[in-house]
Every structure is written in C-alpha cells, then in structure tokens.
Amino acid sequence: MILCGLSGKILQDKKLVSQIISAFTQLKKLRIEPLRVEDYQNVAEMMNEFNLDYEDSLHLAIAMGTKVQEIILNDKDFDTLNIKRLI
C-alpha cells in the first residue's frame, strides 16, 4: 500500500492499519464497491484497449461499471483515461 511506502511503516503494524481504515471510513463521499463477475470479465478487454496491467484494468472495470468520475489512485497510467485521478 502506498501509505506504508510513504510513511516507512508496514501493514503488519496493527495501529497503522486501524488508523488507515478509520481515515477511509470517515470520508463522506467514499463508496467501496464489491467485485462483480462482470468486472473480472471486462479485465482482458481493458488490458488490451488501454494498455494497462491486470490490477489497473480491474480498477478501471469497476470504475467504469459504477460510472465514477473520480478515483483515488497513485497510478499515472490513469491520467490518459476519462476518470479524474485524485492522487
């Protein structure tokens, strides 16, 4: 997780994990979407169409499936897509 890399901490740090979960769950406009079969089915198409790796394609498939306009990612590969990247 990027937060661990930035802070120099590890995900085995239970206090850090608790703080991260608390911070995310307090975001008023945050929606956590479940993975659907359709998302997995769209991954290969996204990989080819947008030249993305598997994980990025899965994120994109979920975002497009839920019609989000903004996404929190640290990945510059999303800068060329029609979804605003917030980090």
Contact map, one row per residue, 1 for C-alpha under 8 A:
111110000010000000000000000000000000000000000000000000000000000000000000000000000000000
111111000000000000000000000000000000000000000000000000000000000000000000010000000000000
111111100000000000000000000000000000000000000000000000000000000000000000000000000000000
111111111110000000000000000000000000000000000000000000000000000000000000000000000000000
111111111100000000000000000000000000000000000000000000000000000000000000000000000000000
011111111000000000000000000000000000000000000000000000000000000000000000000000000000000
001111111000000000000000000000000000000000000000000000000000000000000000000000000000000
000111111100000000000000000000000000000000000000000000000000000000000000000000000000000
000111111110100100000000000000000000000000000000000000000000000000000000000000000000000
000110011111100000000000000000000000000000000000000000000000000000000000000000000000000
100100001111110110000000000000000000000000000000000000000000000000000000000000000000000
000000000111110010000000000000000000000000000000000000000000000000000000000000000000000
000000001111111110000000000000000000000000000000000000000000000000000000000000000000000
000000000011111111000000000000000000000000000000000000000000000000000000000000000000000
000000000000111111100000000000000000000000000000000000000000000000000000000000000000000
000000001010111111110000000000000000000000000000000000000000000000000000000000000000000
000000000011111111111000000000000000000000000000000000000000000000000000000000000000000
000000000000011111111100000000000000000000000000000000000000000000000000000000000000000
000000000000001111111110000000000000000000000000000000000000000000000000000000000000000
000000000000000111111111000000000000000000000000000000000000000000000000000000000000000
000000000000000011111111100000000000000000000000000000000000000000000000000000000000000
000000000000000001111111110000000000000000000000000000000000000000000000000000000000000
000000000000000000111111111000000000000000000000000000000000000000000000000000000000000
000000000000000000011111111001000000000000000000000000000000000000000000000000000000000
000000000000000000001111111101000000000000000000000000000000000000000000000000000000000
000000000000000000000111111100000000000000000000000000000000000000000000000000000000000
000000000000000000000011111111000000000000000000000000000000000000000000000000000000000
000000000000000000000000111111000000000000000000000000000000000000000000000000000000000
000000000000000000000000001111100000000000000000000000000000000000000000000000000000000
000000000000000000000001101111110000000000000000000000000000000000000000000000000000000
000000000000000000000000000011111000000000000000000000000000000000000000000000000000000
000000000000000000000000000001111100000000000000000000000000000000000000000000000000000
000000000000000000000000000000111110000000000000000000000000010000000000000000000000000
000000000000000000000000000000011111000000000000000000000000000000000000000000000000000
000000000000000000000000000000001111101100000000000000000000010000000000000000000000000
000000000000000000000000000000000111111100000000000000000000000000000000000000000000000
000000000000000000000000000000000011111110000000000000000000000000000000000000000000000
000000000000000000000000000000000001111111000000000000000000000000000000000000000000000
000000000000000000000000000000000011111111100000000000000100110010000000000000000000000
000000000000000000000000000000000011111111100000000000000100100000000000000000000000000
000000000000000000000000000000000000111111110000000000000000000000000000000000000000000
000000000000000000000000000000000000011111111100000000000100100000000000000000000000000
000000000000000000000000000000000000001111111110000001001100100000000000000000000000000
000000000000000000000000000000000000000011111111000001001000000000000000000000000000000
000000000000000000000000000000000000000001111111100000000000000000000000000000000000000
000000000000000000000000000000000000000001111111111100001001100000000000000000000000000
000000000000000000000000000000000000000000111111111111001000000000000000000000000000000
000000000000000000000000000000000000000000011111111100000000000000000000000000000000000
000000000000000000000000000000000000000000001111111000000000000000000000000000000000000
000000000000000000000000000000000000000000000111111100000000000000000000000000000000000
000000000000000000000000000000000000000000000111111110000000000000000000000000000000000
000000000000000000000000000000000000000000000111011111011000000000000000000010000000000
000000000000000000000000000000000000000000000010001111111000000000000000000000000000000
000000000000000000000000000000000000000000110010000111111100000000000000000000000000000
000000000000000000000000000000000000000000000000000011111110000000000000000000000000000
000000000000000000000000000000000000000000000000000111111111000000000000000000000000000
000000000000000000000000000000000000000000110110000111111111100000000000000000000000000
000000000000000000000000000000000000001101100000000001111111110000000000000000000000000
000000000000000000000000000000000000000000000000000000111111111000000000000000000000000
000000000000000000000000000000000000000000000100000000011111111100000000000000000000000
000000000000000000000000000000000000001101100100000000001111111110000000000000000000000
000000000000000000000000000000001010001000000000000000000111111111000000000000000000000
000000000000000000000000000000000000000000000000000000000011111111111010000000000000000
000000000000000000000000000000000000000000000000000000000001111111110000000000000000000
000000000000000000000000000000000000001000000000000000000000111111100000000000000000000
000000000000000000000000000000000000000000000000000000000000011111110000000000000000000
000000000000000000000000000000000000000000000000000000000000001111111000000000000000000
000000000000000000000000000000000000000000000000000000000000001101111110000000000010000
000000000000000000000000000000000000000000000000000000000000001000111110000000000111000
000000000000000000000000000000000000000000000000000000000000000000011111000000000011110
000000000000000000000000000000000000000000000000000000000000001000011111100000000011110
000000000000000000000000000000000000000000000000000000000000000000000111110000000000111
000000000000000000000000000000000000000000000000000000000000000000000011111000000000111
010000000000000000000000000000000000000000000000000000000000000000000001111100000000111
000000000000000000000000000000000000000000000000000000000000000000000000111111100000000
000000000000000000000000000000000000000000000000000000000000000000000000011111100000000
000000000000000000000000000000000000000000000000000100000000000000000000001111111000000
000000000000000000000000000000000000000000000000000000000000000000000000001111111011100
000000000000000000000000000000000000000000000000000000000000000000000000001111111111100
000000000000000000000000000000000000000000000000000000000000000000000000000011111100000
000000000000000000000000000000000000000000000000000000000000000000000000000011111111000
000000000000000000000000000000000000000000000000000000000000000000001000000000111111000
000000000000000000000000000000000000000000000000000000000000000000011110000001101111100
000000000000000000000000000000000000000000000000000000000000000000001110000001101111110
000000000000000000000000000000000000000000000000000000000000000000000111110001100011111
000000000000000000000000000000000000000000000000000000000000000000000111110000000001111
000000000000000000000000000000000000000000000000000000000000000000000001110000000000111
